[in-house]
Amino acid sequence: MLLLTASSGLNIGDMIVQLFFFAILLLIITGITSFAVSFKKRGKQLDRIEQKLDQMSDRNNK
């Protein structure tokens, strides 16, 4: 058991668990951020498509 303890008295297993949960927290933050950015880009893209369709329908009506 002496090999599994760090010099500060903190178990190696505890450090691994802390790093694991920190990585999960970073993944959640990254996922939320990327979802928000892609949602914003999708909205802008839909606006551009709608403008193009309006232009095409105006040309056909003239």
PDB file of N, H, CA, C and O in Angstrom:
ATOM      1  N   MET A   1       0.809  -1.197   0.000  1.00  0.00           N
ATOM      2  CA  MET A   1       0.000   0.000   0.000  1.00  0.00           C
ATOM      3  C   MET A   1       0.853   1.261   0.000  1.00  0.00           C
ATOM      4  O   MET A   1       0.389   2.326  -0.409  1.00  0.00           O
ATOM      5  N   LEU A   2       2.059   1.151   0.442  1.00  0.00           N
ATOM      6  H   LEU A   2       2.436   0.286   0.774  1.00  0.00           H
ATOM      7  CA  LEU A   2       2.934   2.316   0.514  1.00  0.00           C
ATOM      8  C   LEU A   2       3.249   2.862  -0.868  1.00  0.00           C
ATOM      9  O   LEU A   2       3.495   4.059  -1.014  1.00  0.00           O
ATOM     10  N   LEU A   3       3.246   2.008  -1.886  1.00  0.00           N
ATOM     11  H   LEU A   3       3.045   1.036  -1.767  1.00  0.00           H
ATOM     12  CA  LEU A   3       3.545   2.447  -3.241  1.00  0.00           C
ATOM     13  C   LEU A   3       2.407   3.274  -3.851  1.00  0.00           C
ATOM     14  O   LEU A   3       2.644   4.028  -4.795  1.00  0.00           O
ATOM     15  N   LEU A   4       1.190   3.151  -3.339  1.00  0.00           N
ATOM     16  H   LEU A   4       0.998   2.539  -2.573  1.00  0.00           H
ATOM     17  CA  LEU A   4       0.043   3.822  -3.921  1.00  0.00           C
ATOM     18  C   LEU A   4      -0.207   5.203  -3.337  1.00  0.00           C
ATOM     19  O   LEU A   4      -1.165   5.863  -3.739  1.00  0.00           O
ATOM     20  N   THR A   5       0.595   5.651  -2.431  1.00  0.00           N
ATOM     21  H   THR A   5       1.373   5.115  -2.104  1.00  0.00           H
ATOM     22  CA  THR A   5       0.383   6.972  -1.841  1.00  0.00           C
ATOM     23  C   THR A   5       1.395   7.960  -2.388  1.00  0.00           C
ATOM     24  O   THR A   5       2.553   7.618  -2.627  1.00  0.00           O
ATOM     25  N   ALA A   6       0.943   9.187  -2.584  1.00  0.00           N
ATOM     26  H   ALA A   6       0.002   9.465  -2.391  1.00  0.00           H
ATOM     27  CA  ALA A   6       1.838  10.242  -3.045  1.00  0.00           C
ATOM     28  C   ALA A   6       2.569  10.819  -1.839  1.00  0.00           C
ATOM     29  O   ALA A   6       2.231  10.501  -0.700  1.00  0.00           O
ATOM     30  N   SER A   7       3.544  11.645  -2.074  1.00  0.00           N
ATOM     31  H   SER A   7       3.818  11.904  -3.000  1.00  0.00           H
ATOM     32  CA  SER A   7       4.342  12.199  -0.987  1.00  0.00           C
ATOM     33  C   SER A   7       3.533  13.150  -0.111  1.00  0.00           C
ATOM     34  O   SER A   7       3.892  13.368   1.046  1.00  0.00           O
ATOM     35  N   SER A   8       2.456  13.717  -0.634  1.00  0.00           N
ATOM     36  H   SER A   8       2.165  13.540  -1.574  1.00  0.00           H
ATOM     37  CA  SER A   8       1.657  14.648   0.157  1.00  0.00           C
ATOM     38  C   SER A   8       0.580  13.922   0.961  1.00  0.00           C
ATOM     39  O   SER A   8      -0.197  14.571   1.661  1.00  0.00           O
ATOM     40  N   GLY A   9       0.518  12.624   0.880  1.00  0.00           N
ATOM     41  H   GLY A   9       1.149  12.097   0.311  1.00  0.00           H
ATOM     42  CA  GLY A   9      -0.465  11.866   1.614  1.00  0.00           C
ATOM     43  C   GLY A   9      -1.754  11.665   0.847  1.00  0.00           C
ATOM     44  O   GLY A   9      -2.678  11.035   1.360  1.00  0.00           O
ATOM     45  N   LEU A  10      -1.843  12.183  -0.372  1.00  0.00           N
ATOM     46  H   LEU A  10      -1.092  12.695  -0.789  1.00  0.00           H
ATOM     47  CA  LEU A  10      -3.031  12.031  -1.198  1.00  0.00           C
ATOM     48  C   LEU A  10      -2.875  10.772  -2.036  1.00  0.00           C
ATOM     49  O   LEU A  10      -1.830  10.550  -2.648  1.00  0.00           O
ATOM     50  N   ASN A  11      -3.894   9.966  -2.061  1.00  0.00           N
ATOM     51  H   ASN A  11      -4.743  10.146  -1.564  1.00  0.00           H
ATOM     52  CA  ASN A  11      -3.819   8.718  -2.816  1.00  0.00           C
ATOM     53  C   ASN A  11      -3.789   8.987  -4.313  1.00  0.00           C
ATOM     54  O   ASN A  11      -4.403   9.937  -4.799  1.00  0.00           O
ATOM     55  N   ILE A  12      -3.076   8.148  -5.029  1.00  0.00           N
ATOM     56  H   ILE A  12      -2.577   7.376  -4.635  1.00  0.00           H
ATOM     57  CA  ILE A  12      -3.007   8.239  -6.488  1.00  0.00           C
ATOM     58  C   ILE A  12      -4.405   8.053  -7.074  1.00  0.00           C
ATOM     59  O   ILE A  12      -4.780   8.735  -8.027  1.00  0.00           O
ATOM     60  N   GLY A  13      -5.167   7.134  -6.507  1.00  0.00           N
ATOM     61  H   GLY A  13      -4.862   6.579  -5.732  1.00  0.00           H
ATOM     62  CA  GLY A  13      -6.524   6.892  -6.982  1.00  0.00           C
ATOM     63  C   GLY A  13      -7.396   8.126  -6.853  1.00  0.00           C
ATOM     64  O   GLY A  13      -8.207   8.408  -7.735  1.00  0.00           O
ATOM     65  N   ASP A  14      -7.237   8.866  -5.760  1.00  0.00           N
ATOM     66  H   ASP A  14      -6.578   8.637  -5.043  1.00  0.00           H
ATOM     67  CA  ASP A  14      -7.996  10.104  -5.575  1.00  0.00           C
ATOM     68  C   ASP A  14      -7.648  11.132  -6.643  1.00  0.00           C
ATOM     69  O   ASP A  14      -8.525  11.832  -7.150  1.00  0.00           O
ATOM     70  N   MET A  15      -6.363  11.220  -6.982  1.00  0.00           N
ATOM     71  H   MET A  15      -5.650  10.652  -6.570  1.00  0.00           H
ATOM     72  CA  MET A  15      -5.938  12.168  -8.021  1.00  0.00           C
ATOM     73  C   MET A  15      -6.509  11.767  -9.379  1.00  0.00           C
ATOM     74  O   MET A  15      -6.922  12.627 -10.157  1.00  0.00           O
ATOM     75  N   ILE A  16      -6.534  10.478  -9.665  1.00  0.00           N
ATOM     76  H   ILE A  16      -6.199   9.779  -9.033  1.00  0.00           H
ATOM     77  CA  ILE A  16      -7.062  10.016 -10.945  1.00  0.00           C
ATOM     78  C   ILE A  16      -8.551  10.322 -11.037  1.00  0.00           C
ATOM     79  O   ILE A  16      -9.031  10.759 -12.083  1.00  0.00           O
ATOM     80  N   VAL A  17      -9.283  10.095  -9.952  1.00  0.00           N
ATOM     81  H   VAL A  17      -8.893   9.740  -9.102  1.00  0.00           H
ATOM     82  CA  VAL A  17     -10.717  10.385  -9.945  1.00  0.00           C
ATOM     83  C   VAL A  17     -10.958  11.879 -10.119  1.00  0.00           C
ATOM     84  O   VAL A  17     -11.861  12.276 -10.855  1.00  0.00           O
ATOM     85  N   GLN A  18     -10.163  12.710  -9.454  1.00  0.00           N
ATOM     86  H   GLN A  18      -9.429  12.387  -8.856  1.00  0.00           H
ATOM     87  CA  GLN A  18     -10.309  14.159  -9.590  1.00  0.00           C
ATOM     88  C   GLN A  18     -10.033  14.602 -11.021  1.00  0.00           C
ATOM     89  O   GLN A  18     -10.755  15.441 -11.561  1.00  0.00           O
ATOM     90  N   LEU A  19      -9.001  14.049 -11.637  1.00  0.00           N
ATOM     91  H   LEU A  19      -8.414  13.368 -11.199  1.00  0.00           H
ATOM     92  CA  LEU A  19      -8.702  14.386 -13.036  1.00  0.00           C
ATOM     93  C   LEU A  19      -9.818  13.920 -13.958  1.00  0.00           C
ATOM     94  O   LEU A  19     -10.160  14.619 -14.912  1.00  0.00           O
ATOM     95  N   PHE A  20     -10.384  12.762 -13.693  1.00  0.00           N
ATOM     96  H   PHE A  20     -10.106  12.194 -12.918  1.00  0.00           H
ATOM     97  CA  PHE A  20     -11.478  12.230 -14.499  1.00  0.00           C
ATOM     98  C   PHE A  20     -12.689  13.160 -14.434  1.00  0.00           C
ATOM     99  O   PHE A  20     -13.268  13.495 -15.467  1.00  0.00           O
ATOM    100  N   PHE A  21     -13.072  13.577 -13.228  1.00  0.00           N
ATOM    101  H   PHE A  21     -12.601  13.305 -12.389  1.00  0.00           H
ATOM    102  CA  PHE A  21     -14.226  14.461 -13.097  1.00  0.00           C
ATOM    103  C   PHE A  21     -13.948  15.851 -13.658  1.00  0.00           C
ATOM    104  O   PHE A  21     -14.859  16.500 -14.170  1.00  0.00           O
ATOM    105  N   PHE A  22     -12.718  16.311 -13.570  1.00  0.00           N
ATOM    106  H   PHE A  22     -11.978  15.784 -13.153  1.00  0.00           H
ATOM    107  CA  PHE A  22     -12.345  17.586 -14.176  1.00  0.00           C
ATOM    108  C   PHE A  22     -12.461  17.500 -15.693  1.00  0.00           C
ATOM    109  O   PHE A  22     -12.924  18.438 -16.341  1.00  0.00           O
ATOM    110  N   ALA A  23     -12.037  16.366 -16.257  1.00  0.00           N
ATOM    111  H   ALA A  23     -11.660  15.604 -15.730  1.00  0.00           H
ATOM    112  CA  ALA A  23     -12.151  16.170 -17.714  1.00  0.00           C
ATOM    113  C   ALA A  23     -13.620  16.131 -18.128  1.00  0.00           C
ATOM    114  O   ALA A  23     -13.980  16.683 -19.168  1.00  0.00           O
ATOM    115  N   ILE A  24     -14.466  15.491 -17.337  1.00  0.00           N
ATOM    116  H   ILE A  24     -14.174  15.043 -16.492  1.00  0.00           H
ATOM    117  CA  ILE A  24     -15.890  15.454 -17.646  1.00  0.00           C
ATOM    118  C   ILE A  24     -16.468  16.867 -17.610  1.00  0.00           C
ATOM    119  O   ILE A  24     -17.256  17.237 -18.480  1.00  0.00           O
ATOM    120  N   LEU A  25     -16.083  17.651 -16.617  1.00  0.00           N
ATOM    121  H   LEU A  25     -15.442  17.350 -15.910  1.00  0.00           H
ATOM    122  CA  LEU A  25     -16.551  19.034 -16.516  1.00  0.00           C
ATOM    123  C   LEU A  25     -16.129  19.843 -17.742  1.00  0.00           C
ATOM    124  O   LEU A  25     -16.929  20.600 -18.290  1.00  0.00           O
ATOM    125  N   LEU A  26     -14.883  19.686 -18.172  1.00  0.00           N
ATOM    126  H   LEU A  26     -14.233  19.071 -17.726  1.00  0.00           H
ATOM    127  CA  LEU A  26     -14.414  20.387 -19.369  1.00  0.00           C
ATOM    128  C   LEU A  26     -15.181  19.947 -20.616  1.00  0.00           C
ATOM    129  O   LEU A  26     -15.497  20.773 -21.472  1.00  0.00           O
ATOM    130  N   LEU A  27     -15.481  18.658 -20.722  1.00  0.00           N
ATOM    131  H   LEU A  27     -15.225  17.987 -20.026  1.00  0.00           H
ATOM    132  CA  LEU A  27     -16.241  18.165 -21.869  1.00  0.00           C
ATOM    133  C   LEU A  27     -17.655  18.733 -21.886  1.00  0.00           C
ATOM    134  O   LEU A  27     -18.177  19.062 -22.951  1.00  0.00           O
ATOM    135  N   ILE A  28     -18.271  18.849 -20.729  1.00  0.00           N
ATOM    136  H   ILE A  28     -17.847  18.581 -19.863  1.00  0.00           H
ATOM    137  CA  ILE A  28     -19.616  19.421 -20.670  1.00  0.00           C
ATOM    138  C   ILE A  28     -19.594  20.878 -21.093  1.00  0.00           C
ATOM    139  O   ILE A  28     -20.447  21.308 -21.869  1.00  0.00           O
ATOM    140  N   ILE A  29     -18.631  21.646 -20.597  1.00  0.00           N
ATOM    141  H   ILE A  29     -17.938  21.297 -19.967  1.00  0.00           H
ATOM    142  CA  ILE A  29     -18.526  23.062 -20.954  1.00  0.00           C
ATOM    143  C   ILE A  29     -18.256  23.214 -22.448  1.00  0.00           C
ATOM    144  O   ILE A  29     -18.856  24.061 -23.110  1.00  0.00           O
ATOM    145  N   THR A  30     -17.349  22.390 -22.978  1.00  0.00           N
ATOM    146  H   THR A  30     -16.861  21.702 -22.441  1.00  0.00           H
ATOM    147  CA  THR A  30     -17.035  22.442 -24.404  1.00  0.00           C
ATOM    148  C   THR A  30     -18.250  22.066 -25.246  1.00  0.00           C
ATOM    149  O   THR A  30     -18.512  22.691 -26.273  1.00  0.00           O
ATOM    150  N   GLY A  31     -18.987  21.053 -24.817  1.00  0.00           N
ATOM    151  H   GLY A  31     -18.774  20.545 -23.982  1.00  0.00           H
ATOM    152  CA  GLY A  31     -20.175  20.630 -25.553  1.00  0.00           C
ATOM    153  C   GLY A  31     -21.242  21.704 -25.586  1.00  0.00           C
ATOM    154  O   GLY A  31     -21.845  21.950 -26.631  1.00  0.00           O
ATOM    155  N   ILE A  32     -21.482  22.348 -24.453  1.00  0.00           N
ATOM    156  H   ILE A  32     -20.992  22.149 -23.604  1.00  0.00           H
ATOM    157  CA  ILE A  32     -22.489  23.410 -24.410  1.00  0.00           C
ATOM    158  C   ILE A  32     -22.073  24.578 -25.291  1.00  0.00           C
ATOM    159  O   ILE A  32     -22.898  25.146 -26.007  1.00  0.00           O
ATOM    160  N   THR A  33     -20.801  24.936 -25.238  1.00  0.00           N
ATOM    161  H   THR A  33     -20.131  24.475 -24.656  1.00  0.00           H
ATOM    162  CA  THR A  33     -20.305  26.045 -26.050  1.00  0.00           C
ATOM    163  C   THR A  33     -20.417  25.731 -27.538  1.00  0.00           C
ATOM    164  O   THR A  33     -20.878  26.565 -28.317  1.00  0.00           O
ATOM    165  N   SER A  34     -19.998  24.535 -27.932  1.00  0.00           N
ATOM    166  H   SER A  34     -19.624  23.858 -27.299  1.00  0.00           H
ATOM    167  CA  SER A  34     -20.067  24.186 -29.354  1.00  0.00           C
ATOM    168  C   SER A  34     -21.518  24.087 -29.831  1.00  0.00           C
ATOM    169  O   SER A  34     -21.813  24.435 -30.975  1.00  0.00           O
ATOM    170  N   PHE A  35     -22.418  23.622 -28.980  1.00  0.00           N
ATOM    171  H   PHE A  35     -22.178  23.339 -28.051  1.00  0.00           H
ATOM    172  CA  PHE A  35     -23.828  23.566 -29.344  1.00  0.00           C
ATOM    173  C   PHE A  35     -24.379  24.974 -29.560  1.00  0.00           C
ATOM    174  O   PHE A  35     -25.116  25.211 -30.517  1.00  0.00           O
ATOM    175  N   ALA A  36     -24.026  25.905 -28.677  1.00  0.00           N
ATOM    176  H   ALA A  36     -23.427  25.712 -27.900  1.00  0.00           H
ATOM    177  CA  ALA A  36     -24.521  27.277 -28.803  1.00  0.00           C
ATOM    178  C   ALA A  36     -23.995  27.927 -30.076  1.00  0.00           C
ATOM    179  O   ALA A  36     -24.735  28.620 -30.774  1.00  0.00           O
ATOM    180  N   VAL A  37     -22.730  27.708 -30.377  1.00  0.00           N
ATOM    181  H   VAL A  37     -22.128  27.145 -29.810  1.00  0.00           H
ATOM    182  CA  VAL A  37     -22.132  28.306 -31.575  1.00  0.00           C
ATOM    183  C   VAL A  37     -22.770  27.717 -32.836  1.00  0.00           C
ATOM    184  O   VAL A  37     -23.094  28.455 -33.766  1.00  0.00           O
ATOM    185  N   SER A  38     -22.949  26.406 -32.872  1.00  0.00           N
ATOM    186  H   SER A  38     -22.686  25.807 -32.117  1.00  0.00           H
ATOM    187  CA  SER A  38     -23.546  25.791 -34.063  1.00  0.00           C
ATOM    188  C   SER A  38     -25.010  26.199 -34.218  1.00  0.00           C
ATOM    189  O   SER A  38     -25.487  26.355 -35.342  1.00  0.00           O
ATOM    190  N   PHE A  39     -25.725  26.374 -33.115  1.00  0.00           N
ATOM    191  H   PHE A  39     -25.337  26.247 -32.202  1.00  0.00           H
ATOM    192  CA  PHE A  39     -27.117  26.819 -33.173  1.00  0.00           C
ATOM    193  C   PHE A  39     -27.198  28.233 -33.742  1.00  0.00           C
ATOM    194  O   PHE A  39     -28.091  28.544 -34.531  1.00  0.00           O
ATOM    195  N   LYS A  40     -26.259  29.082 -33.336  1.00  0.00           N
ATOM    196  H   LYS A  40     -25.534  28.828 -32.696  1.00  0.00           H
ATOM    197  CA  LYS A  40     -26.229  30.464 -33.838  1.00  0.00           C
ATOM    198  C   LYS A  40     -25.897  30.483 -35.329  1.00  0.00           C
ATOM    199  O   LYS A  40     -26.516  31.221 -36.094  1.00  0.00           O
ATOM    200  N   LYS A  41     -24.921  29.670 -35.741  1.00  0.00           N
ATOM    201  H   LYS A  41     -24.418  29.070 -35.118  1.00  0.00           H
ATOM    202  CA  LYS A  41     -24.552  29.608 -37.155  1.00  0.00           C
ATOM    203  C   LYS A  41     -25.694  29.068 -37.997  1.00  0.00           C
ATOM    204  O   LYS A  41     -25.923  29.544 -39.110  1.00  0.00           O
ATOM    205  N   ARG A  42     -26.413  28.081 -37.480  1.00  0.00           N
ATOM    206  H   ARG A  42     -26.227  27.695 -36.576  1.00  0.00           H
ATOM    207  CA  ARG A  42     -27.531  27.499 -38.216  1.00  0.00           C
ATOM    208  C   ARG A  42     -28.626  28.536 -38.441  1.00  0.00           C
ATOM    209  O   ARG A  42     -29.236  28.579 -39.509  1.00  0.00           O
ATOM    210  N   GLY A  43     -28.869  29.362 -37.445  1.00  0.00           N
ATOM    211  H   GLY A  43     -28.373  29.328 -36.577  1.00  0.00           H
ATOM    212  CA  GLY A  43     -29.869  30.420 -37.589  1.00  0.00           C
ATOM    213  C   GLY A  43     -29.489  31.420 -38.666  1.00  0.00           C
ATOM    214  O   GLY A  43     -30.331  31.835 -39.461  1.00  0.00           O
ATOM    215  N   LYS A  44     -28.214  31.807 -38.690  1.00  0.00           N
ATOM    216  H   LYS A  44     -27.530  31.469 -38.044  1.00  0.00           H
ATOM    217  CA  LYS A  44     -27.746  32.741 -39.720  1.00  0.00           C
ATOM    218  C   LYS A  44     -27.847  32.113 -41.107  1.00  0.00           C
ATOM    219  O   LYS A  44     -28.210  32.781 -42.075  1.00  0.00           O
ATOM    220  N   GLN A  45     -27.521  30.821 -41.194  1.00  0.00           N
ATOM    221  H   GLN A  45     -27.226  30.279 -40.408  1.00  0.00           H
ATOM    222  CA  GLN A  45     -27.592  30.137 -42.478  1.00  0.00           C
ATOM    223  C   GLN A  45     -29.038  30.068 -42.970  1.00  0.00           C
ATOM    224  O   GLN A  45     -29.299  30.265 -44.156  1.00  0.00           O
ATOM    225  N   LEU A  46     -29.960  29.796 -42.080  1.00  0.00           N
ATOM    226  H   LEU A  46     -29.748  29.636 -41.116  1.00  0.00           H
ATOM    227  CA  LEU A  46     -31.368  29.746 -42.471  1.00  0.00           C
ATOM    228  C   LEU A  46     -31.857  31.120 -42.932  1.00  0.00           C
ATOM    229  O   LEU A  46     -32.659  31.213 -43.861  1.00  0.00           O
ATOM    230  N   ASP A  47     -31.378  32.182 -42.289  1.00  0.00           N
ATOM    231  H   ASP A  47     -30.726  32.106 -41.534  1.00  0.00           H
ATOM    232  CA  ASP A  47     -31.740  33.533 -42.724  1.00  0.00           C
ATOM    233  C   ASP A  47     -31.233  33.815 -44.133  1.00  0.00           C
ATOM    234  O   ASP A  47     -31.947  34.401 -44.946  1.00  0.00           O
ATOM    235  N   ARG A  48     -29.987  33.395 -44.427  1.00  0.00           N
ATOM    236  H   ARG A  48     -29.407  32.919 -43.767  1.00  0.00           H
ATOM    237  CA  ARG A  48     -29.433  33.600 -45.770  1.00  0.00           C
ATOM    238  C   ARG A  48     -30.227  32.811 -46.813  1.00  0.00           C
ATOM    239  O   ARG A  48     -30.503  33.320 -47.899  1.00  0.00           O
ATOM    240  N   ILE A  49     -30.589  31.582 -46.488  1.00  0.00           N
ATOM    241  H   ILE A  49     -30.364  31.169 -45.606  1.00  0.00           H
ATOM    242  CA  ILE A  49     -31.374  30.765 -47.424  1.00  0.00           C
ATOM    243  C   ILE A  49     -32.733  31.397 -47.662  1.00  0.00           C
ATOM    244  O   ILE A  49     -33.224  31.417 -48.790  1.00  0.00           O
ATOM    245  N   GLU A  50     -33.341  31.912 -46.605  1.00  0.00           N
ATOM    246  H   GLU A  50     -32.942  31.896 -45.688  1.00  0.00           H
ATOM    247  CA  GLU A  50     -34.642  32.556 -46.755  1.00  0.00           C
ATOM    248  C   GLU A  50     -34.548  33.797 -47.638  1.00  0.00           C
ATOM    249  O   GLU A  50     -35.437  34.042 -48.454  1.00  0.00           O
ATOM    250  N   GLN A  51     -33.489  34.577 -47.487  1.00  0.00           N
ATOM    251  H   GLN A  51     -32.766  34.377 -46.825  1.00  0.00           H
ATOM    252  CA  GLN A  51     -33.304  35.758 -48.338  1.00  0.00           C
ATOM    253  C   GLN A  51     -33.144  35.357 -49.794  1.00  0.00           C
ATOM    254  O   GLN A  51     -33.715  35.995 -50.679  1.00  0.00           O
ATOM    255  N   LYS A  52     -32.375  34.309 -50.051  1.00  0.00           N
ATOM    256  H   LYS A  52     -31.911  33.791 -49.333  1.00  0.00           H
ATOM    257  CA  LYS A  52     -32.188  33.849 -51.425  1.00  0.00           C
ATOM    258  C   LYS A  52     -33.494  33.361 -52.033  1.00  0.00           C
ATOM    259  O   LYS A  52     -33.785  33.630 -53.199  1.00  0.00           O
ATOM    260  N   LEU A  53     -34.277  32.645 -51.238  1.00  0.00           N
ATOM    261  H   LEU A  53     -34.041  32.427 -50.291  1.00  0.00           H
ATOM    262  CA  LEU A  53     -35.576  32.171 -51.738  1.00  0.00           C
ATOM    263  C   LEU A  53     -36.513  33.338 -52.028  1.00  0.00           C
ATOM    264  O   LEU A  53     -37.252  33.313 -53.012  1.00  0.00           O
ATOM    265  N   ASP A  54     -36.485  34.353 -51.178  1.00  0.00           N
ATOM    266  H   ASP A  54     -35.885  34.374 -50.379  1.00  0.00           H
ATOM    267  CA  ASP A  54     -37.307  35.547 -51.426  1.00  0.00           C
ATOM    268  C   ASP A  54     -36.882  36.229 -52.716  1.00  0.00           C
ATOM    269  O   ASP A  54     -37.731  36.646 -53.504  1.00  0.00           O
ATOM    270  N   GLN A  55     -35.577  36.348 -52.944  1.00  0.00           N
ATOM    271  H   GLN A  55     -34.887  36.010 -52.304  1.00  0.00           H
ATOM    272  CA  GLN A  55     -35.082  36.962 -54.171  1.00  0.00           C
ATOM    273  C   GLN A  55     -35.524  36.158 -55.388  1.00  0.00           C
ATOM    274  O   GLN A  55     -35.937  36.732 -56.395  1.00  0.00           O
ATOM    275  N   MET A  56     -35.440  34.845 -55.302  1.00  0.00           N
ATOM    276  H   MET A  56     -35.104  34.378 -54.483  1.00  0.00           H
ATOM    277  CA  MET A  56     -35.825  33.997 -56.431  1.00  0.00           C
ATOM    278  C   MET A  56     -37.318  34.093 -56.691  1.00  0.00           C
ATOM    279  O   MET A  56     -37.741  34.107 -57.847  1.00  0.00           O
ATOM    280  N   SER A  57     -38.119  34.160 -55.641  1.00  0.00           N
ATOM    281  H   SER A  57     -37.775  34.149 -54.702  1.00  0.00           H
ATOM    282  CA  SER A  57     -39.564  34.244 -55.852  1.00  0.00           C
ATOM    283  C   SER A  57     -39.950  35.626 -56.393  1.00  0.00           C
ATOM    284  O   SER A  57     -40.909  35.739 -57.157  1.00  0.00           O
ATOM    285  N   ASP A  58     -39.218  36.676 -56.008  1.00  0.00           N
ATOM    286  H   ASP A  58     -38.439  36.584 -55.387  1.00  0.00           H
ATOM    287  CA  ASP A  58     -39.466  38.010 -56.562  1.00  0.00           C
ATOM    288  C   ASP A  58     -39.147  38.047 -58.048  1.00  0.00           C
ATOM    289  O   ASP A  58     -39.866  38.679 -58.822  1.00  0.00           O
ATOM    290  N   ARG A  59     -38.073  37.374 -58.451  1.00  0.00           N
ATOM    291  H   ARG A  59     -37.489  36.861 -57.822  1.00  0.00           H
ATOM    292  CA  ARG A  59     -37.695  37.332 -59.871  1.00  0.00           C
ATOM    293  C   ARG A  59     -38.750  36.586 -60.682  1.00  0.00           C
ATOM    294  O   ARG A  59     -39.063  36.973 -61.808  1.00  0.00           O
ATOM    295  N   ASN A  60     -39.291  35.524 -60.111  1.00  0.00           N
ATOM    296  H   ASN A  60     -39.036  35.210 -59.196  1.00  0.00           H
ATOM    297  CA  ASN A  60     -40.299  34.733 -60.836  1.00  0.00           C
ATOM    298  C   ASN A  60     -41.626  35.474 -60.929  1.00  0.00           C
ATOM    299  O   ASN A  60     -42.375  35.269 -61.884  1.00  0.00           O
ATOM    300  N   ASN A  61     -41.927  36.316 -59.975  1.00  0.00           N
ATOM    301  H   ASN A  61     -41.319  36.482 -59.200  1.00  0.00           H
ATOM    302  CA  ASN A  61     -43.199  37.034 -59.978  1.00  0.00           C
ATOM    303  C   ASN A  61     -43.182  38.240 -60.928  1.00  0.00           C
ATOM    304  O   ASN A  61     -44.241  38.753 -61.290  1.00  0.00           O
ATOM    305  N   LYS A  62     -42.010  38.688 -61.327  1.00  0.00           N
ATOM    306  H   LYS A  62     -41.150  38.272 -61.033  1.00  0.00           H
ATOM    307  CA  LYS A  62     -41.922  39.878 -62.209  1.00  0.00           C
ATOM    308  C   LYS A  62     -42.125  39.538 -63.643  1.00  0.00           C
ATOM    309  O   LYS A  62     -42.081  40.422 -64.499  1.00  0.00           O
TER     310      LYS A  62
END
